Amino acid sequence: EMFKCCKHNMGWCSGFDIAGMEEGKKICPHAPGVCLTDEELFLDVCYMKCDTLTGGAYPYRTASATCCKTTDASCMFEDGVKDGLNGNAITNATFDVGGGCNDDSESTHCKPHAPQESLTEA
């Protein structure tokens, strides 16, 4: 077989294309900066954590305004819809929000935003 010796995973978040393990399971590289502690990074944007917004019922973000119970394909379908697809996602415009709401700080946001370099080590 040609190139048998040269197999490489060209996928995202593999090999040297990862962030530090401090990021936990979300080790994909991202823009410089960090999110607030009550936020999660999704597609290089900081949003308030789905876990917080849904009281732990739908902890996984799958879109800007969608949270899900699991991390599998059932997140493509709404939970509770009588369509026979057994979805596990819930979509609500109020989920499209950043953290830091009503904390009286100029440096925090209440809307989705890019990671903030000002919160990282100098």
N, C-alpha and C positions, 0 to 999 in steps of 0.2 A: 504494500500500500504506500502510495506517495504521501509524504508529510506525516507519516505515522509518529515520527519522533517529535513532532512540533505542535502537539495539541495545546490549545490555550483557550480558556474561557474568555470570550470577548464581551461578556455581559457587563452591565453596570454593577458597581459595588463588589468587585472581585479583584484579586491580585493587589496591585499597588493603588488601585482606584477606590480607596476607602478613606473614611474619616477616622479619627481616633476612637478607641473602644469606650471612651468616656461618654460617647454619644449613645451607648447601649446598643440595641438591635438596629437602630437607624444609622447605619454607618456610611451611607452614601455621602460623597463629598458635597459641599454646599458653599454658597457665597460666604465671604468673611463676615463674622459677627455671630451673635447668638440670639435666641428668643428669650423672652421673659420666662420665669420658672413656671408660670401657669399657662404656658403656650407650648405648641408642638410645631415642628417644621414639616411642611407639606409642599412639595414642588417649589422649594426655595422661598416660601412665604410662611410667616409665623401666624398661627391661628390659636385662639384659645383651645385648650385641650378638649377633645370630644368627651373624654372620660368625665371631665368637670361639667360640661354643658348638659350631659345626659344622666348625671348621677351614677355613672358607671355602667349603665345599661348598654350603651353603644360606644365602646372605648376607641374604636379605630376609625380614623378619618380616611375617606375614600374620594372626596371631592371638597371643594370649598364650603359647601353647605350640606354635605352628606356625611353621616357617621354610621358605623356598622358594628354589629355584634361579633363578627368573625373577620378573618382575613382571606376568605376564599371567594369563589365565584358567586356565592349567594348574595354578596354585597352589591351586585349589579341590579338587584330587585328589591323593591320596597317591602318592608315588614308589614304584615297585617293586611295586605291586599289579597283579595280572594281570587287569585288568578292561577292557583295551583303551582306556582313557582317557588314557594317557600323562601321568600326573600328575608334578608337580615339587616337591611339598611333603612335609615330614616333620613329624609331630607327636609330641612327647615331653613328658611332664610336667616333666622337668628343664629345659626351655627357659623355663618360667614362673618366672624368677628375676631378681633385680636384680644389679647389679655390686657391686664392693667386698667380695666374699666373702673372709673370712679375712685381711683387711688390718690387723686389730687397731686399727681406728679406730671411735670412737663415732659419727662423723658419716656413715658410709657404711652401706649396707644390703646384705643378701643376699637381699632379696625385692623384688618390684616395688613402686614407690613413685611418688608425685607428684614433679614437678620440685622441686628444693630451692632456695629463695630464698637460703639461707645461702651458696651457692656462687657467687652472682652478685656483680657489682660493687656497692659501696655507693652 
